Amino acid sequence: MSTPVGADPAVVGPYLASVFEDDRWRSVRIELIAAGMSNLTYVVTPEGGVPGDEVILRRPPTGAVLATAHDMGREHRVISALGPTPVPVPRTLHLCTDPDVLGAPFYVMERVVGLHVVDRLPAGYADEPGQRRQIGEGLVDVLADLHSVDSAAVGLGDFGRPEGFMARQVRRWTKQWDATRDRDRPGLDALAARLAETVPVTQRDAVTHGDYRLDNCLLDPDAPGRIRAVLDWEMSTLGDPLADLGMLFVYWPEAGEDRGVALSPVTTLPGFPTRRELAERYATRSGLDLADLPWYVGFAYFKFAAIVAGIVARSAAGAMAGKDTSGYAERIDPCVRLGRAALDDGAI
């Protein structure tokens, strides 16, 4: 078996044996299960281990990275803080801040057994429309629970700068678009300008996930509707909770829609709640006024377009070797159209 890049078993094993004070970990098997442009995720199993013995190791991508975008201490901190709350997160086990061990800081957490749904439901799972509705409702309930966490009470009172959060977000992603524009796109420029001029007043500061969607959660294999764990907290901060809801809706196509953004079709299956139904449930559970939600949806499409533009630019520069980015550029104009429709017509 080849040695996984970024997590040498000959290093990880003895290190965990020392940390856990358990010689069973001295020899380990390591499997890379999530890579790409995000943090790297590995399953680490002691030799001779049985199901349930595994742990998860998370570290930044190898090579030069922006430290702020791949801050292991920050990710470890928010998951640890949320452990006692109703938000389902893996239990953290160890944080290593010494870059000499693996070339970068990393942390270790329990492996949660659950279903990772990306572009289809597993055969035989949530076959009934009522079960699919439960998945959607469970997902938005967890989001509302997250946004109801008292950040100061769980030790996250200084986890971000919530004042002026959305205005900074618009500036940040406008700057990102300016730095990676693939060609002249006046519609995207106009959307950015309009968003900057109409930033709504934040109702409540909250711990935000930053990329909350179905495929960043693990579902209970036996109980559709129960979220076993929320993963990928690398973009979390203190900010405006409606930014999370707006972004979730970008990834929530409905039956009969052809939005041109080419995302997972899972939520188009019969039974999944509509975005408006999710919004109503979130409003009831969170107590927030959603009158300005279309602005947040418009911003989410702008942010998504800026992210896609960055991928297109890196691909053109040869920095995305081995990754299929064909068709990505064609996603940008639909995002502009959908973002404008949210602002013009209140479409969510």
N, C-alpha and C positions, 0 to 999 in steps of 0.2 A: 504494500500500500504506500502511495506517495505521501510525503510529508506535507500537510496543509500549509500553504503560505501564511505566515503571520502567527502561527501557533504550533511550534515544534513540540511534539509529544515528549521528547527527551528533556525539554525545559519545563513544560507545563506540569508533567507528572510529578517530578520531585518537588516542584514549588507547591502544588496542591497538597502533597503528602505532608509537607511541613506546616502549611496553613491549617489543614484539617486535623493534623496530628493523627494521621491514619495512613499506614504504609500501603494499604490497598491501592492508593492513588499514585504510587511511585511509577507504575507503568500504566499508560492510558492509551485509548484509541480516540482519535479526534476526527470529526467530520465537519466540513464547512457546509452550512445549510442555507446561508443567506449572504450574498455578496453584492456586486454591482456598485452603485454610486453611494450606498449607505454604509453604515458601520458593518463590520464583519461579525457573523454569528456562527459559533461552533457548538456542536454537541461533544462533550468530553465524558468518556465512559472508562471506569477503571477496568483493567484486564480481568476477565472472569466475572465482571459485573452482570447483574440481572436487570431487567426492566425496572425502572424506578431509581436506579443508582446514578443515572446520568445527571450532569449539570450543564448549564449553558455558559459559555464564555463570550463576552462582547468586547471588541476592540475597534479602533479606527481603521479605515483602509490603510494598506501599506503605501509607502511613498509619501511625498509631500502633501500635506492636507492643511486646511485651515483649522487651527486648534479650537476655535469657538464653535465650529460646525460639528466637531466630533469629540466633545468634552465628556470623557467617561465619568469623571467625578460628578458632573452635573446630572447625567443620566442616572447614575447610581443613587444620587441624593434624592431625586424626586420619586423614584420607585420605592426607596426605603421609607420615605416620609408618608407615602400613600398606603403603605402596608396595613396600618390599623384602621383605615377608612373603608367605606363600602365599595371603593373602586378596586376591581380585581386586578392585582399585579403579582408577578412572581416575587418570591421571597429572595432578597439579596443575601449573599453568603460572604462575599469578600470583595474589596476594592484594592487594586494594586496601583499606586501612583508612581512607582519606580519604572521609568522607561527603559532601564537597562535589562529588565527581565525579558520582555518580548519586543522591545523597540518602541513601545508606546504604552501608556496606561491602559488598564483593562479591568473589567470586573466580572464576577462569577455570580450566577443566580440559579435558583432551582429550575428544573425543566418542568413546565406545566404541560400536562397531556391534554391536547385539544385539537380541534379541526381548524386548519388554516384554509379558508375559502378565498380563492383568487378569482377564477373565471367560470367556475361551475361548482355546484353542490355535489358532494360525493354520492355515488349511487346508493339509493336506499335511505338517504338522510333528508329529513324535512320534505318528504314527498307530498305532504298535505298542505294546501294553502294556509290553513290555520297555523301550522308550524312555521311557515315562512314569515307570516305576520309577527309571530313571537320573536323571531330573529331580529327583525327591524325594530320592534318595540324594545327588546332587550338592549339593543345597541344604543338607542337614543336615551334610554333610561340611565345607562352607565355614564353617558356624556353629561346628562343633567346632574348626576351624583358627583362627578368630577368637579363640575362648576359650582357645586354647593359646598365643597370642602373649605373649611376655614384655614387659609394658607398660613396665617400666623400661628394657629394652634398646633399645626403639624410641623412647624419649623421651617416653613417656606416663605416667611414674610418678606425676605430679601431676595427672593428667587428671580426677580425681574424688575423692570421699571414700567409699571402699568400706566403711569400718567403719560398721555400723548401717544399711547401704544399704536393705535390704528394710523395716525398721521405718519409715524415713523415707518410702519409697515408699507404704506403706499410709497414713501420716499425710497425705502430699501429696494422694493421690487421694480420701481421705475429706474433706479440706478442699475439694477441687474439687467433690465431690458436694454438700457442705453449701452451697456458694456458688451452685449452679445447679440445685437440686432443683426439678423441675417440679410435683411433688405429693408427698404422703406415700407413702413406699415403705418400710415397716418391714422387708421382706425384705432390701433392699439395706443398710439400716442394720445389721441383724443380721449380714449377711455381712461388712461392714467391721469390726464389733466382734470377730467370731470370728477374722478374719485377724490383727488386731492382737494378739490373745491367744496366737496359735500360730505366730509367726514362727520359721522353722527357722534353724539355725546355717548360715551360709554356709561352703561347703567350700573355695572358692577365689575370690579376687578376679580379675577379668578385664576386658578391654575389652569392653563390651557395646554392641550396636547401638541397642537401645531400641525398634525397630519392624521387626524382621526377619521378612520374609515374601516369598512368591513375587513379588509385584508390586513389590517394592523391589529386584529384581535384574534383570539383563539376561542372557538365555540365548544360548548360542552358536547361530547360525542353522543350522550344519552338524553340530553334535554335541550332541544332547540329553543333558543330564547335566553339561555343562560350563557353569559360571557365568562369564560374561565380566566382569561387574562387579556389585558391591554398591553401591547408591545410597542417598541420603537418610539421612545420618548426623547429622541435626540433634539427635537425642535421645541420642547416644552418650555414654558416660561410663565410669568404672571402677565396677563393681558386681558383682552376683551373676549369673553366666552363666545359671543356670537360669531367670531372669526372661525371657531371650530365648526359650528353648525353650518356656516356658509360653505366651508371647504368640504364637509361631508356631502353636501348636496351636489357638488361637482361630480362626485363619484357615485351618484345615485340615479342612474337613468330609469325611466319608467316605461312600461309596456307601450308600444306604438310610437315611441320617440326615435328619431334619428338625429342626434345632436351633432354628429360629425366629430366627436372628440375621441371615439374609439376606446372606450373604457369597458370594464367588465360588465357583461350583460346579466349577471346573476339577479340583480334587483328588478329586472323586467319580468321575472317569473310570476305566475299568478299567486296572489297572497301577500306579496311584499307590500308594505304600506307605501303610499305616495309620499312625495316630499312634503306636501301640505299636511298630510296626516301626521307625519313625523314632527313637523313644526308645532302643530297643535298639542301633541303629547309633550314635547319638550317645554312649551310655554307653561302648560299646567304643572309640570313637575318642577321646573326651575323658578317659576314666578316672574320670569322676565317678559317684558313687552317686546313683541316681535314686529312692531310697526316699521322699523328700519331694516328688517332682515334682507329685503331686496338689495340694499347697498352692500351688505356683507357677501351676498351671493355674487354680485357684480365684481367686488374686489377679489373673491376667490377665483373667478374665471380669469381675471387679469393676472393674478399671481401664478395660476397654472400656466397661462400663456408665456409668462416670463421664464418659468422653469423649463418649459419645452424649448423656448428659444435658446436657453443656455445649453441644453442637450444638443440642439442642432448645431450651435456654434462649436462646441467641443468636438462633435463628430466631423465637422468640416475641417477642423484643425488636426484631425488624426488622433485625437485623444480618447476615442471611444472604440478602440480596436477590439474586435470580437463581439461587439454588441450591435444588434440590429436596430438601427434608428430610422429605417426607411418609413416614410409616411408621417414622421413627427412634425415636419414643417407644415403639413396640411391640417394639423390640429389647431394652429394658432388663430386663423381667421374665424373658425366657428366659436372659439372662446370669446373673441371680440363681439361677435353677433349675440351670443348668449349673455355676456356681461352687459351689453347695451340694452338688451331686452329686460334684464332685471331692473336696471335703472329707469328705463322708459315706461315699462308696463307693470312693474312689480312682479315680474315672473320669477318664481323661485324653482 
